Amino acid sequence: MIERSDAVKEGVLQVAKLMVLSAITAPKGRGVDNVSARILDSMEELELLAKTMEELSGEYGDVFARDASNVRRSDAVVLIGCKIVDFKLKQPRELEIDLNLAMSLVNLGIAVGSAVKTASIHNVDNRVMYTVGIAAKKLGLLDADVILGVPLSATSKNIYFDRVWPPRT
């Protein structure tokens, strides 16, 4: 017999794995695979991430502490990042942005979009958080130049919406 809590935890972890699959198989600019991913699923990993986010809130604002609260209540966090790579593109003078940076971030955006679509299809609540990515980068959890984090939860009410900070008592 599998208890409800175990089934939910196992289900969320399976969806997290499918999200990584979606992220790494998402289309990439010029076929350059600069995307990486990792799943955090232990309470120890989530707590370390949340504590680091709280530490960063002093420098970057309360949104980091608010999001840390969500991370603590999550079943897992999927980290998706990208390396800024040379796409061997000729930079048009008319463009005032670095094409390598732009293409790298487009790849990341497509990968994250594909991953959260997968979570949604499987009814796992999620929210893309740059705050998670900043903390993950500080901790060296993923070999990437830019990281976004996607906390996952499966409860009767989505914990990532209707958020207020500080929490009401």
N, C-alpha and C positions, 0 to 999 in steps of 0.2 A: 504494500500500500504506500502511496506517495501522498504526504501531507500537502495541504494547500500552499503553505509558505515555501516548501521545497520545490513544488511544481512551478511556482512563480519565479523563484530564483533561477532554476534551471532554464525555464522558458526565456527569461530576460537574457541570460548568458548565451543561449542559442541565437537569439535575435542579434545580440552584439556581434557574434561571429559572422552572421549574415551581413551585418552593416559593414564590417571590415571587408568582406568579399565584394559588396557593392561599391565601396570606396576605391578599392584597388582595381576593379574592372571597369570603372567609369571612364568615358572617353577622355583622352589627354591631348593637349595641343601638340601638334607635330609628332604625336606618338611617344613623347618623352614622359617616362614614368618617374615623376619626382615626388610622389605621394607615399607616405608611410602611415601606419596605424598601429594602435596597441589598445588592449582592453585592461582596465583596472576593475577587479571584482571582489577583492578582499576588503574587509572592514578596515584593516590596517592601512592599505593603500589609499582608500577613500578618506580616512581620517588624516593621514599625512598631507594629502592634497588639500583638504579643507583647512587644516591648520596653516599651511603655507598661504592659502588665499586670504585668511584672516590677517596674517602678518602683512601681506601686501596692501590690505585695505588702509593701513595707516598712510601709505604713500600715494595710493591710487584712488581711494574713495570707498565709501560704504557699500557700493555695489559688489565688491569682492567679498565682504563679510556676508551680505545677503545670499550671494550665490554659494558660498561655503556651506551655509545652512542647507541648501538644496542638495549639495553633493553628499552631505552626511546622511540624508534621507533617501539617497538613491541606491538602487540595487547594483549598478555598475556604471562606469564611465568609459566611453569610447573616445580615444584621442586620435585625431586625424591631423597630419601635418604635411608640410611640403618643404623641400629644399628650393632655394632660388637658384635656378640653373641657367646656363647659356643655351638658348634655343637656336643659336646661329642665325638670327634674323638681322637684316639690314635695318638699322634704326632710321626711319624717316625724320628729316629735320623738322617737319611740321608737328611731330608729336613731342610733347614736353614731358612725357613719362617714359620710364625705362621699360622697354618691351619685355625684357627677360623677367622683371619683377611682375609686370602685368600678367604675362602668360602663366607664370608659376602660381600666382594667386587665383587666376581663373581655373586652373587645374584643381586647386584646393577647393574652391567653391563648388565645382561640379561634383567632386568626390564627396564632399559633405552633404550636398543636396541629395545625391543618390543614396547615401547612408541613412539619412533621416527619413527619406521616402520608404526605405525598407522597414525601419522601425514603425512608422505609421501604418503601413500595410499589415503589420503583425500586432497592432493595438498596444504598442509600448510607448508610453509617454516619454517625450524627450524635449530638449531645448539646446540649441547651439549657444555655447558660452565662450566668449573670448577670454573671460576671466580665468576659466579653467585652463585654457591654453597657456596663459602667461605663467600661472603657477607650475604647470607641467614642464614648461621650458626651464624655469628656474631650478626645478628638481632634476632636470636632465632625464625625464621619463621617455622622451622620444627624440630620435636623431632627426631634427627638422629645424628649419629657420623660422617658420611660422606654424603655430599649433592652435587648433580649435578643439574644444572639449564638448562632448555630447553626453550629459548625464541621462540615465535611463531609470524609469520607474514604472511599476505596474500596480496601481492601486485604484480604488473606486473613484478617486478624484485626482486630476492632474495636479501634482505638487508644484509644477513649474509656472503655473499661471495664477493670477490673482495674488501675486506675492506683494507683501508690504515689508518695509524695513524702517525701523526695527519691528520685529514681530509683535502683534497684539498679544496682550496677556489676559 
